[in-house]
Amino acid sequence: MATSVHEVIDAFRKAPSNSERGTRFEQLIQKVATVAVETMKVVDSLVALPALRQGDL
């Protein structure tokens, strides 16, 4: 699994075909979307925490 931007770019360059590059790109975007959703859940819970403590929600 690639851990840096440079490793991700290198993996795309080493893909044997445009089809494989497309597949890898789709998989990457799916992972990014999943992480973004999970990140927003955490952020929302952190933002809501002070309001819960004060009884505003």
PDB file of N, H, CA, C and O in Angstrom:
ATOM      1  N   MET A   1       0.844  -1.182   0.000  1.00  0.00           N
ATOM      2  CA  MET A   1       0.000   0.000   0.000  1.00  0.00           C
ATOM      3  C   MET A   1       0.888   1.243   0.000  1.00  0.00           C
ATOM      4  O   MET A   1       1.835   1.343   0.781  1.00  0.00           O
ATOM      5  N   ALA A   2       0.577   2.171  -0.868  1.00  0.00           N
ATOM      6  H   ALA A   2      -0.192   2.090  -1.502  1.00  0.00           H
ATOM      7  CA  ALA A   2       1.357   3.398  -0.958  1.00  0.00           C
ATOM      8  C   ALA A   2       1.028   4.315   0.211  1.00  0.00           C
ATOM      9  O   ALA A   2      -0.123   4.414   0.635  1.00  0.00           O
ATOM     10  N   THR A   3       2.054   4.983   0.723  1.00  0.00           N
ATOM     11  H   THR A   3       2.990   4.902   0.378  1.00  0.00           H
ATOM     12  CA  THR A   3       1.838   5.844   1.871  1.00  0.00           C
ATOM     13  C   THR A   3       2.166   7.305   1.609  1.00  0.00           C
ATOM     14  O   THR A   3       1.879   8.155   2.452  1.00  0.00           O
ATOM     15  N   SER A   4       2.754   7.616   0.471  1.00  0.00           N
ATOM     16  H   SER A   4       2.987   6.926  -0.214  1.00  0.00           H
ATOM     17  CA  SER A   4       3.056   9.006   0.165  1.00  0.00           C
ATOM     18  C   SER A   4       2.540   9.356  -1.224  1.00  0.00           C
ATOM     19  O   SER A   4       2.234   8.476  -2.027  1.00  0.00           O
ATOM     20  N   VAL A   5       2.451  10.631  -1.489  1.00  0.00           N
ATOM     21  H   VAL A   5       2.701  11.346  -0.837  1.00  0.00           H
ATOM     22  CA  VAL A   5       2.002  11.086  -2.812  1.00  0.00           C
ATOM     23  C   VAL A   5       2.935  10.555  -3.888  1.00  0.00           C
ATOM     24  O   VAL A   5       2.484  10.133  -4.953  1.00  0.00           O
ATOM     25  N   HIS A   6       4.223  10.574  -3.616  1.00  0.00           N
ATOM     26  H   HIS A   6       4.590  10.917  -2.751  1.00  0.00           H
ATOM     27  CA  HIS A   6       5.199  10.110  -4.594  1.00  0.00           C
ATOM     28  C   HIS A   6       5.014   8.621  -4.900  1.00  0.00           C
ATOM     29  O   HIS A   6       5.139   8.201  -6.050  1.00  0.00           O
ATOM     30  N   GLU A   7       4.720   7.834  -3.883  1.00  0.00           N
ATOM     31  H   GLU A   7       4.619   8.175  -2.948  1.00  0.00           H
ATOM     32  CA  GLU A   7       4.485   6.400  -4.091  1.00  0.00           C
ATOM     33  C   GLU A   7       3.218   6.159  -4.890  1.00  0.00           C
ATOM     34  O   GLU A   7       3.176   5.258  -5.728  1.00  0.00           O
ATOM     35  N   VAL A   8       2.187   6.951  -4.641  1.00  0.00           N
ATOM     36  H   VAL A   8       2.221   7.683  -3.960  1.00  0.00           H
ATOM     37  CA  VAL A   8       0.939   6.813  -5.390  1.00  0.00           C
ATOM     38  C   VAL A   8       1.173   7.146  -6.857  1.00  0.00           C
ATOM     39  O   VAL A   8       0.734   6.411  -7.741  1.00  0.00           O
ATOM     40  N   ILE A   9       1.858   8.247  -7.115  1.00  0.00           N
ATOM     41  H   ILE A   9       2.215   8.844  -6.397  1.00  0.00           H
ATOM     42  CA  ILE A   9       2.145   8.636  -8.502  1.00  0.00           C
ATOM     43  C   ILE A   9       2.999   7.582  -9.179  1.00  0.00           C
ATOM     44  O   ILE A   9       2.745   7.230 -10.331  1.00  0.00           O
ATOM     45  N   ASP A  10       4.000   7.075  -8.492  1.00  0.00           N
ATOM     46  H   ASP A  10       4.207   7.361  -7.556  1.00  0.00           H
ATOM     47  CA  ASP A  10       4.861   6.038  -9.050  1.00  0.00           C
ATOM     48  C   ASP A  10       4.059   4.781  -9.391  1.00  0.00           C
ATOM     49  O   ASP A  10       4.293   4.158 -10.426  1.00  0.00           O
ATOM     50  N   ALA A  11       3.124   4.413  -8.532  1.00  0.00           N
ATOM     51  H   ALA A  11       2.934   4.919  -7.691  1.00  0.00           H
ATOM     52  CA  ALA A  11       2.282   3.237  -8.793  1.00  0.00           C
ATOM     53  C   ALA A  11       1.431   3.440 -10.041  1.00  0.00           C
ATOM     54  O   ALA A  11       1.253   2.510 -10.827  1.00  0.00           O
ATOM     55  N   PHE A  12       0.905   4.646 -10.228  1.00  0.00           N
ATOM     56  H   PHE A  12       1.050   5.402  -9.589  1.00  0.00           H
ATOM     57  CA  PHE A  12       0.125   4.931 -11.438  1.00  0.00           C
ATOM     58  C   PHE A  12       1.008   4.837 -12.682  1.00  0.00           C
ATOM     59  O   PHE A  12       0.584   4.296 -13.703  1.00  0.00           O
ATOM     60  N   ARG A  13       2.214   5.350 -12.602  1.00  0.00           N
ATOM     61  H   ARG A  13       2.559   5.789 -11.772  1.00  0.00           H
ATOM     62  CA  ARG A  13       3.126   5.321 -13.749  1.00  0.00           C
ATOM     63  C   ARG A  13       3.514   3.896 -14.120  1.00  0.00           C
ATOM     64  O   ARG A  13       3.737   3.599 -15.293  1.00  0.00           O
ATOM     65  N   LYS A  14       3.594   3.019 -13.133  1.00  0.00           N
ATOM     66  H   LYS A  14       3.412   3.261 -12.180  1.00  0.00           H
ATOM     67  CA  LYS A  14       4.001   1.632 -13.381  1.00  0.00           C
ATOM     68  C   LYS A  14       2.850   0.754 -13.860  1.00  0.00           C
ATOM     69  O   LYS A  14       3.079  -0.396 -14.235  1.00  0.00           O
ATOM     70  N   ALA A  15       1.646   1.253 -13.858  1.00  0.00           N
ATOM     71  H   ALA A  15       1.460   2.187 -13.553  1.00  0.00           H
ATOM     72  CA  ALA A  15       0.495   0.466 -14.318  1.00  0.00           C
ATOM     73  C   ALA A  15       0.723   0.080 -15.786  1.00  0.00           C
ATOM     74  O   ALA A  15       1.163   0.907 -16.584  1.00  0.00           O
ATOM     75  N   PRO A  16       0.427  -1.159 -16.135  1.00  0.00           N
ATOM     76  CA  PRO A  16       0.745  -1.646 -17.478  1.00  0.00           C
ATOM     77  C   PRO A  16      -0.115  -1.058 -18.601  1.00  0.00           C
ATOM     78  O   PRO A  16       0.271  -1.134 -19.767  1.00  0.00           O
ATOM     79  N   SER A  17      -1.254  -0.481 -18.278  1.00  0.00           N
ATOM     80  H   SER A  17      -1.568  -0.419 -17.331  1.00  0.00           H
ATOM     81  CA  SER A  17      -2.137   0.026 -19.332  1.00  0.00           C
ATOM     82  C   SER A  17      -2.991   1.171 -18.797  1.00  0.00           C
ATOM     83  O   SER A  17      -3.094   1.385 -17.589  1.00  0.00           O
ATOM     84  N   ASN A  18      -3.595   1.894 -19.725  1.00  0.00           N
ATOM     85  H   ASN A  18      -3.512   1.720 -20.706  1.00  0.00           H
ATOM     86  CA  ASN A  18      -4.511   2.968 -19.322  1.00  0.00           C
ATOM     87  C   ASN A  18      -5.711   2.399 -18.576  1.00  0.00           C
ATOM     88  O   ASN A  18      -6.237   3.035 -17.663  1.00  0.00           O
ATOM     89  N   SER A  19      -6.138   1.215 -18.959  1.00  0.00           N
ATOM     90  H   SER A  19      -5.711   0.698 -19.701  1.00  0.00           H
ATOM     91  CA  SER A  19      -7.258   0.565 -18.265  1.00  0.00           C
ATOM     92  C   SER A  19      -6.906   0.308 -16.801  1.00  0.00           C
ATOM     93  O   SER A  19      -7.708   0.562 -15.902  1.00  0.00           O
ATOM     94  N   GLU A  20      -5.698  -0.200 -16.578  1.00  0.00           N
ATOM     95  H   GLU A  20      -5.046  -0.406 -17.308  1.00  0.00           H
ATOM     96  CA  GLU A  20      -5.239  -0.456 -15.208  1.00  0.00           C
ATOM     97  C   GLU A  20      -5.104   0.857 -14.437  1.00  0.00           C
ATOM     98  O   GLU A  20      -5.446   0.920 -13.256  1.00  0.00           O
ATOM     99  N   ARG A  21      -4.612   1.894 -15.091  1.00  0.00           N
ATOM    100  H   ARG A  21      -4.335   1.842 -16.051  1.00  0.00           H
ATOM    101  CA  ARG A  21      -4.515   3.209 -14.438  1.00  0.00           C
ATOM    102  C   ARG A  21      -5.903   3.699 -14.038  1.00  0.00           C
ATOM    103  O   ARG A  21      -6.091   4.221 -12.939  1.00  0.00           O
ATOM    104  N   GLY A  22      -6.865   3.530 -14.927  1.00  0.00           N
ATOM    105  H   GLY A  22      -6.713   3.106 -15.820  1.00  0.00           H
ATOM    106  CA  GLY A  22      -8.240   3.932 -14.627  1.00  0.00           C
ATOM    107  C   GLY A  22      -8.804   3.177 -13.445  1.00  0.00           C
ATOM    108  O   GLY A  22      -9.458   3.755 -12.578  1.00  0.00           O
ATOM    109  N   THR A  23      -8.545   1.874 -13.416  1.00  0.00           N
ATOM    110  H   THR A  23      -8.014   1.405 -14.121  1.00  0.00           H
ATOM    111  CA  THR A  23      -9.025   1.046 -12.306  1.00  0.00           C
ATOM    112  C   THR A  23      -8.394   1.499 -10.992  1.00  0.00           C
ATOM    113  O   THR A  23      -9.081   1.631  -9.979  1.00  0.00           O
ATOM    114  N   ARG A  24      -7.100   1.733 -11.016  1.00  0.00           N
ATOM    115  H   ARG A  24      -6.542   1.626 -11.839  1.00  0.00           H
ATOM    116  CA  ARG A  24      -6.404   2.185  -9.794  1.00  0.00           C
ATOM    117  C   ARG A  24      -6.919   3.553  -9.347  1.00  0.00           C
ATOM    118  O   ARG A  24      -7.077   3.806  -8.153  1.00  0.00           O
ATOM    119  N   PHE A  25      -7.179   4.433 -10.322  1.00  0.00           N
ATOM    120  H   PHE A  25      -7.051   4.227 -11.292  1.00  0.00           H
ATOM    121  CA  PHE A  25      -7.695   5.757  -9.985  1.00  0.00           C
ATOM    122  C   PHE A  25      -9.068   5.638  -9.330  1.00  0.00           C
ATOM    123  O   PHE A  25      -9.334   6.302  -8.328  1.00  0.00           O
ATOM    124  N   GLU A  26      -9.939   4.803  -9.884  1.00  0.00           N
ATOM    125  H   GLU A  26      -9.724   4.264 -10.698  1.00  0.00           H
ATOM    126  CA  GLU A  26     -11.271   4.610  -9.302  1.00  0.00           C
ATOM    127  C   GLU A  26     -11.171   4.077  -7.881  1.00  0.00           C
ATOM    128  O   GLU A  26     -11.898   4.530  -6.997  1.00  0.00           O
ATOM    129  N   GLN A  27     -10.284   3.128  -7.655  1.00  0.00           N
ATOM    130  H   GLN A  27      -9.694   2.760  -8.374  1.00  0.00           H
ATOM    131  CA  GLN A  27     -10.107   2.569  -6.312  1.00  0.00           C
ATOM    132  C   GLN A  27      -9.596   3.632  -5.345  1.00  0.00           C
ATOM    133  O   GLN A  27     -10.027   3.695  -4.194  1.00  0.00           O
ATOM    134  N   LEU A  28      -8.679   4.459  -5.819  1.00  0.00           N
ATOM    135  H   LEU A  28      -8.329   4.408  -6.755  1.00  0.00           H
ATOM    136  CA  LEU A  28      -8.146   5.531  -4.982  1.00  0.00           C
ATOM    137  C   LEU A  28      -9.238   6.517  -4.595  1.00  0.00           C
ATOM    138  O   LEU A  28      -9.333   6.911  -3.433  1.00  0.00           O
ATOM    139  N   ILE A  29     -10.058   6.917  -5.550  1.00  0.00           N
ATOM    140  H   ILE A  29      -9.981   6.597  -6.494  1.00  0.00           H
ATOM    141  CA  ILE A  29     -11.130   7.875  -5.280  1.00  0.00           C
ATOM    142  C   ILE A  29     -12.138   7.278  -4.295  1.00  0.00           C
ATOM    143  O   ILE A  29     -12.629   7.987  -3.416  1.00  0.00           O
ATOM    144  N   GLN A  30     -12.450   5.993  -4.428  1.00  0.00           N
ATOM    145  H   GLN A  30     -12.051   5.417  -5.142  1.00  0.00           H
ATOM    146  CA  GLN A  30     -13.368   5.343  -3.487  1.00  0.00           C
ATOM    147  C   GLN A  30     -12.797   5.379  -2.068  1.00  0.00           C
ATOM    148  O   GLN A  30     -13.526   5.630  -1.109  1.00  0.00           O
ATOM    149  N   LYS A  31     -11.493   5.126  -1.940  1.00  0.00           N
ATOM    150  H   LYS A  31     -10.901   4.922  -2.719  1.00  0.00           H
ATOM    151  CA  LYS A  31     -10.863   5.160  -0.612  1.00  0.00           C
ATOM    152  C   LYS A  31     -10.863   6.571  -0.043  1.00  0.00           C
ATOM    153  O   LYS A  31     -11.123   6.768   1.144  1.00  0.00           O
ATOM    154  N   VAL A  32     -10.571   7.551  -0.891  1.00  0.00           N
ATOM    155  H   VAL A  32     -10.360   7.391  -1.855  1.00  0.00           H
ATOM    156  CA  VAL A  32     -10.571   8.946  -0.442  1.00  0.00           C
ATOM    157  C   VAL A  32     -11.964   9.345   0.034  1.00  0.00           C
ATOM    158  O   VAL A  32     -12.106   9.998   1.067  1.00  0.00           O
ATOM    159  N   ALA A  33     -12.987   8.954  -0.718  1.00  0.00           N
ATOM    160  H   ALA A  33     -12.871   8.424  -1.558  1.00  0.00           H
ATOM    161  CA  ALA A  33     -14.359   9.292  -0.339  1.00  0.00           C
ATOM    162  C   ALA A  33     -14.724   8.653   0.997  1.00  0.00           C
ATOM    163  O   ALA A  33     -15.374   9.286   1.829  1.00  0.00           O
ATOM    164  N   THR A  34     -14.317   7.420   1.208  1.00  0.00           N
ATOM    165  H   THR A  34     -13.789   6.905   0.532  1.00  0.00           H
ATOM    166  CA  THR A  34     -14.601   6.730   2.466  1.00  0.00           C
ATOM    167  C   THR A  34     -13.917   7.438   3.635  1.00  0.00           C
ATOM    168  O   THR A  34     -14.524   7.649   4.684  1.00  0.00           O
ATOM    169  N   VAL A  35     -12.662   7.797   3.445  1.00  0.00           N
ATOM    170  H   VAL A  35     -12.169   7.626   2.593  1.00  0.00           H
ATOM    171  CA  VAL A  35     -11.923   8.501   4.504  1.00  0.00           C
ATOM    172  C   VAL A  35     -12.564   9.860   4.775  1.00  0.00           C
ATOM    173  O   VAL A  35     -12.665  10.278   5.928  1.00  0.00           O
ATOM    174  N   ALA A  36     -12.997  10.551   3.719  1.00  0.00           N
ATOM    175  H   ALA A  36     -12.915  10.211   2.783  1.00  0.00           H
ATOM    176  CA  ALA A  36     -13.615  11.870   3.901  1.00  0.00           C
ATOM    177  C   ALA A  36     -14.895  11.760   4.718  1.00  0.00           C
ATOM    178  O   ALA A  36     -15.142  12.589   5.594  1.00  0.00           O
ATOM    179  N   VAL A  37     -15.703  10.757   4.445  1.00  0.00           N
ATOM    180  H   VAL A  37     -15.502  10.084   3.733  1.00  0.00           H
ATOM    181  CA  VAL A  37     -16.950  10.563   5.190  1.00  0.00           C
ATOM    182  C   VAL A  37     -16.647  10.263   6.654  1.00  0.00           C
ATOM    183  O   VAL A  37     -17.272  10.836   7.547  1.00  0.00           O
ATOM    184  N   GLU A  38     -15.703   9.377   6.902  1.00  0.00           N
ATOM    185  H   GLU A  38     -15.196   8.912   6.177  1.00  0.00           H
ATOM    186  CA  GLU A  38     -15.348   9.034   8.274  1.00  0.00           C
ATOM    187  C   GLU A  38     -14.754  10.242   9.005  1.00  0.00           C
ATOM    188  O   GLU A  38     -15.030  10.456  10.186  1.00  0.00           O
ATOM    189  N   THR A  39     -13.948  11.020   8.304  1.00  0.00           N
ATOM    190  H   THR A  39     -13.725  10.846   7.345  1.00  0.00           H
ATOM    191  CA  THR A  39     -13.363  12.221   8.906  1.00  0.00           C
ATOM    192  C   THR A  39     -14.452  13.212   9.296  1.00  0.00           C
ATOM    193  O   THR A  39     -14.397  13.799  10.377  1.00  0.00           O
ATOM    194  N   MET A  40     -15.431  13.401   8.432  1.00  0.00           N
ATOM    195  H   MET A  40     -15.475  12.925   7.554  1.00  0.00           H
ATOM    196  CA  MET A  40     -16.514  14.339   8.735  1.00  0.00           C
ATOM    197  C   MET A  40     -17.340  13.863   9.930  1.00  0.00           C
ATOM    198  O   MET A  40     -17.822  14.684  10.711  1.00  0.00           O
ATOM    199  N   LYS A  41     -17.507  12.568  10.080  1.00  0.00           N
ATOM    200  H   LYS A  41     -17.116  11.901   9.445  1.00  0.00           H
ATOM    201  CA  LYS A  41     -18.222  12.046  11.243  1.00  0.00           C
ATOM    202  C   LYS A  41     -17.477  12.414  12.528  1.00  0.00           C
ATOM    203  O   LYS A  41     -18.089  12.831  13.511  1.00  0.00           O
ATOM    204  N   VAL A  42     -16.163  12.256  12.508  1.00  0.00           N
ATOM    205  H   VAL A  42     -15.667  11.918  11.709  1.00  0.00           H
ATOM    206  CA  VAL A  42     -15.362  12.590  13.686  1.00  0.00           C
ATOM    207  C   VAL A  42     -15.426  14.090  13.962  1.00  0.00           C
ATOM    208  O   VAL A  42     -15.601  14.508  15.106  1.00  0.00           O
ATOM    209  N   VAL A  43     -15.283  14.894  12.915  1.00  0.00           N
ATOM    210  H   VAL A  43     -15.141  14.554  11.986  1.00  0.00           H
ATOM    211  CA  VAL A  43     -15.335  16.345  13.086  1.00  0.00           C
ATOM    212  C   VAL A  43     -16.695  16.768  13.630  1.00  0.00           C
ATOM    213  O   VAL A  43     -16.772  17.589  14.544  1.00  0.00           O
ATOM    214  N   ASP A  44     -17.758  16.215  13.076  1.00  0.00           N
ATOM    215  H   ASP A  44     -17.696  15.549  12.333  1.00  0.00           H
ATOM    216  CA  ASP A  44     -19.105  16.545  13.557  1.00  0.00           C
ATOM    217  C   ASP A  44     -19.268  16.191  15.027  1.00  0.00           C
ATOM    218  O   ASP A  44     -19.862  16.953  15.790  1.00  0.00           O
ATOM    219  N   SER A  45     -18.744  15.038  15.427  1.00  0.00           N
ATOM    220  H   SER A  45     -18.261  14.418  14.808  1.00  0.00           H
ATOM    221  CA  SER A  45     -18.886  14.643  16.833  1.00  0.00           C
ATOM    222  C   SER A  45     -18.074  15.566  17.736  1.00  0.00           C
ATOM    223  O   SER A  45     -18.503  15.866  18.850  1.00  0.00           O
ATOM    224  N   LEU A  46     -16.908  16.023  17.274  1.00  0.00           N
ATOM    225  H   LEU A  46     -16.560  15.779  16.369  1.00  0.00           H
ATOM    226  CA  LEU A  46     -16.099  16.938  18.080  1.00  0.00           C
ATOM    227  C   LEU A  46     -16.749  18.312  18.187  1.00  0.00           C
ATOM    228  O   LEU A  46     -16.669  18.959  19.231  1.00  0.00           O
ATOM    229  N   VAL A  47     -17.387  18.755  17.118  1.00  0.00           N
ATOM    230  H   VAL A  47     -17.452  18.229  16.270  1.00  0.00           H
ATOM    231  CA  VAL A  47     -18.058  20.049  17.129  1.00  0.00           C
ATOM    232  C   VAL A  47     -19.294  19.996  18.029  1.00  0.00           C
ATOM    233  O   VAL A  47     -19.603  20.966  18.722  1.00  0.00           O
ATOM    234  N   ALA A  48     -19.992  18.871  18.016  1.00  0.00           N
ATOM    235  H   ALA A  48     -19.741  18.084  17.453  1.00  0.00           H
ATOM    236  CA  ALA A  48     -21.212  18.730  18.806  1.00  0.00           C
ATOM    237  C   ALA A  48     -20.919  18.521  20.288  1.00  0.00           C
ATOM    238  O   ALA A  48     -21.781  18.783  21.126  1.00  0.00           O
ATOM    239  N   LEU A  49     -19.730  18.060  20.621  1.00  0.00           N
ATOM    240  H   LEU A  49     -19.029  17.847  19.939  1.00  0.00           H
ATOM    241  CA  LEU A  49     -19.411  17.737  22.007  1.00  0.00           C
ATOM    242  C   LEU A  49     -19.594  18.915  22.968  1.00  0.00           C
ATOM    243  O   LEU A  49     -20.225  18.733  24.009  1.00  0.00           O
ATOM    244  N   PRO A  50     -19.078  20.110  22.675  1.00  0.00           N
ATOM    245  CA  PRO A  50     -19.295  21.230  23.613  1.00  0.00           C
ATOM    246  C   PRO A  50     -20.780  21.573  23.788  1.00  0.00           C
ATOM    247  O   PRO A  50     -21.210  21.919  24.888  1.00  0.00           O
ATOM    248  N   ALA A  51     -21.556  21.478  22.713  1.00  0.00           N
ATOM    249  H   ALA A  51     -21.207  21.197  21.819  1.00  0.00           H
ATOM    250  CA  ALA A  51     -22.982  21.777  22.805  1.00  0.00           C
ATOM    251  C   ALA A  51     -23.686  20.736  23.681  1.00  0.00           C
ATOM    252  O   ALA A  51     -24.600  21.068  24.436  1.00  0.00           O
ATOM    253  N   LEU A  52     -23.258  19.485  23.576  1.00  0.00           N
ATOM    254  H   LEU A  52     -22.516  19.215  22.963  1.00  0.00           H
ATOM    255  CA  LEU A  52     -23.861  18.448  24.415  1.00  0.00           C
ATOM    256  C   LEU A  52     -23.549  18.703  25.889  1.00  0.00           C
ATOM    257  O   LEU A  52     -24.400  18.504  26.756  1.00  0.00           O
ATOM    258  N   ARG A  53     -22.338  19.139  26.159  1.00  0.00           N
ATOM    259  H   ARG A  53     -21.647  19.301  25.455  1.00  0.00           H
ATOM    260  CA  ARG A  53     -21.939  19.394  27.549  1.00  0.00           C
ATOM    261  C   ARG A  53     -22.729  20.555  28.141  1.00  0.00           C
ATOM    262  O   ARG A  53     -23.015  20.577  29.338  1.00  0.00           O
ATOM    263  N   GLN A  54     -23.078  21.518  27.294  1.00  0.00           N
ATOM    264  H   GLN A  54     -22.845  21.500  26.322  1.00  0.00           H
ATOM    265  CA  GLN A  54     -23.812  22.688  27.765  1.00  0.00           C
ATOM    266  C   GLN A  54     -25.336  22.463  27.714  1.00  0.00           C
ATOM    267  O   GLN A  54     -26.101  23.316  28.164  1.00  0.00           O
ATOM    268  N   GLY A  55     -25.772  21.321  27.168  1.00  0.00           N
ATOM    269  H   GLY A  55     -25.150  20.629  26.802  1.00  0.00           H
ATOM    270  CA  GLY A  55     -27.186  21.030  27.073  1.00  0.00           C
ATOM    271  C   GLY A  55     -27.895  21.753  25.961  1.00  0.00           C
ATOM    272  O   GLY A  55     -29.120  21.871  25.987  1.00  0.00           O
ATOM    273  N   ASP A  56     -27.143  22.252  24.961  1.00  0.00           N
ATOM    274  H   ASP A  56     -26.147  22.156  24.940  1.00  0.00           H
ATOM    275  CA  ASP A  56     -27.763  22.994  23.855  1.00  0.00           C
ATOM    276  C   ASP A  56     -28.404  22.096  22.807  1.00  0.00           C
ATOM    277  O   ASP A  56     -29.237  22.557  22.027  1.00  0.00           O
ATOM    278  N   LEU A  57     -28.029  20.820  22.776  1.00  0.00           N
ATOM    279  H   LEU A  57     -27.352  20.445  23.409  1.00  0.00           H
ATOM    280  CA  LEU A  57     -28.598  19.930  21.743  1.00  0.00           C
ATOM    281  C   LEU A  57     -29.658  19.048  22.322  1.00  0.00           C
ATOM    282  O   LEU A  57     -30.246  18.238  21.605  1.00  0.00           O
TER     283      LEU A  57
END
